[in-house]
Amino acid sequence: IITPTHTPTATITPTPTIAGPTPTPQQATVQGLVCTDANNNGHCDPDEAGLAGVTVQLAPATGGLGVRSGRTTLTDAAGRFVFADVSPGHYTLAILPPAGYWRTTPITVTVSPARHQTIAATFGLYWPPNHVYIPLLLQ
């Protein structure tokens, strides 16, 4: 005797798909200003000019990996800098003062941006007055 067995058949089930690429979560931004702190008070006052061409570095504070980590840029003509697409985490932000300038603020800070956050940092540099020393000659 042959017993019939029930064999299921495939059923087509429509599955919705998203058209286009999967969106990437928005990252953070780290930006700021390097100014010529003319009055040497440790603040970038509104009347103090930005300093162009200063090297600014952003690196992971713990040596970890992040999107486009370990980046360097130069300040623009107004002394401003921007690092976009920064992954959330802990970073060291540092400037390399040009020769002859004295720092009036720390030149290295730790920043910890979160998603969709903009972190701003300000660095002050002072150009000291020129001093001319003339030795006193005794006769």
Secondary structure per residue as TSV (DSSP state, phi and psi in degrees):
chain	resnum	aa	ss	phi	psi
A	1	I	-	360.0	136.9
A	2	I	-	-105.1	126.7
A	3	T	-	-102.6	125.1
A	4	P	-	-70.7	138.9
A	5	T	-	-111.4	144.0
A	6	H	-	-84.3	122.8
A	7	T	-	-111.5	120.4
A	8	P	-	-69.5	149.6
A	9	T	-	-107.2	152.7
A	10	A	-	-68.0	139.6
A	11	T	-	-117.1	131.7
A	12	I	-	-82.4	122.3
A	13	T	-	-116.4	120.0
A	14	P	-	-67.4	134.1
A	15	T	-	-120.3	124.0
A	16	P	-	-69.2	140.6
A	17	T	-	-123.2	151.5
A	18	I	-	-89.7	127.2
A	19	A	-	-78.0	139.9
A	20	G	S	87.9	178.0
A	21	P	-	-72.4	156.1
A	22	T	-	-71.8	129.4
A	23	P	-	-66.2	141.4
A	24	T	-	-88.0	135.9
A	25	P	-	-59.5	141.4
A	26	Q	-	-68.8	139.7
A	27	Q	-	-94.8	-174.0
A	28	A	E	-94.9	171.3
A	29	T	E	-128.5	136.9
A	30	V	E	-118.4	122.6
A	31	Q	E	-140.4	171.6
A	32	G	E	174.8	-164.3
A	33	L	E	-140.5	139.5
A	34	V	E	-116.2	120.3
A	35	C	E	-118.4	161.2
A	36	T	E	-87.3	103.2
A	37	D	-	-79.3	79.6
A	38	A	T	-60.0	-34.1
A	39	N	T	-94.8	4.8
A	40	N	-	55.9	39.7
A	41	N	S	-103.1	4.1
A	42	G	S	82.3	12.5
A	43	H	S	-135.6	149.4
A	44	C	-	-89.9	98.8
A	45	D	-	-77.2	157.1
A	46	P	T	-56.5	-29.6
A	47	D	T	-89.9	2.7
A	48	E	S	-95.6	131.1
A	49	A	-	-74.5	150.0
A	50	G	B	-72.9	157.5
A	51	L	-	-110.9	115.5
A	52	A	T	-79.7	150.8
A	53	G	T	78.6	15.3
A	54	V	-	-84.6	133.9
A	55	T	E	-75.9	129.8
A	56	V	E	-123.3	132.6
A	57	Q	E	-119.9	139.7
A	58	L	E	-125.7	120.5
A	59	A	E	-138.9	147.7
A	60	P	E	-57.2	131.3
A	61	A	T	-68.1	-28.9
A	62	T	T	-104.0	5.5
A	63	G	S	78.5	8.7
A	64	G	-	-75.1	175.6
A	65	L	-	-97.6	144.5
A	66	G	-	-149.0	168.3
A	67	V	T	-64.0	122.1
A	68	R	T	52.6	43.8
A	69	S	-	-77.8	162.6
A	70	G	S	68.1	55.1
A	71	R	E	-108.7	157.6
A	72	T	E	-133.4	143.6
A	73	T	E	-145.4	172.0
A	74	L	E	-114.2	147.6
A	75	T	-	-68.4	149.6
A	76	D	-	-82.5	-171.1
A	77	A	T	-61.0	-25.1
A	78	A	T	-94.7	4.1
A	79	G	S	83.8	10.4
A	80	R	E	-95.2	153.2
A	81	F	E	-140.4	154.9
A	82	V	E	-144.5	133.2
A	83	F	E	-117.2	111.4
A	84	A	E	-98.3	167.7
A	85	D	E	57.0	47.0
A	86	V	E	-93.9	126.9
A	87	S	-	-69.0	146.4
A	88	P	S	-56.8	143.4
A	89	G	S	154.6	-165.3
A	90	H	-	-109.1	130.2
A	91	Y	E	-133.7	155.6
A	92	T	E	-104.0	125.5
A	93	L	E	-111.1	125.3
A	94	A	E	-140.3	151.1
A	95	I	E	-116.0	154.9
A	96	L	E	-111.7	99.6
A	97	P	-	-60.7	139.6
A	98	P	-	-63.3	156.0
A	99	A	T	-56.2	136.6
A	100	G	T	94.4	-17.6
A	101	Y	-	-87.3	144.1
A	102	W	E	-103.7	145.4
A	103	R	E	-83.7	141.0
A	104	T	S	-113.5	-6.2
A	105	T	S	-134.0	164.8
A	106	P	-	-57.3	144.9
A	107	I	S	-96.7	-1.8
A	108	T	E	-134.3	130.4
A	109	V	E	-134.6	156.3
A	110	T	E	-100.9	131.2
A	111	V	E	-123.1	147.3
A	112	S	-	-133.6	77.2
A	113	P	-	-73.3	147.1
A	114	A	-	-105.2	171.3
A	115	R	T	-56.9	140.8
A	116	H	T	65.1	17.3
A	117	Q	-	-107.8	146.1
A	118	T	E	-113.2	123.6
A	119	I	E	-104.7	133.8
A	120	A	E	-118.0	138.8
A	121	A	E	-133.9	147.5
A	122	T	E	-127.1	134.7
A	123	F	E	-123.3	135.8
A	124	G	E	-113.4	136.4
A	125	L	E	-128.5	142.6
A	126	Y	E	-119.3	132.0
A	127	W	-	-94.6	109.5
A	128	P	-	-69.4	151.8
A	129	P	-	-67.3	151.4
A	130	N	-	-76.9	132.1
A	131	H	-	-114.6	130.9
A	132	V	-	-109.6	123.2
A	133	Y	-	-106.0	124.0
A	134	I	-	-111.8	120.7
A	135	P	-	-65.9	144.4
A	136	L	-	-87.0	120.5
A	137	L	-	-100.6	121.5
A	138	L	-	-100.0	137.1
A	139	Q	-	-107.6	360.0
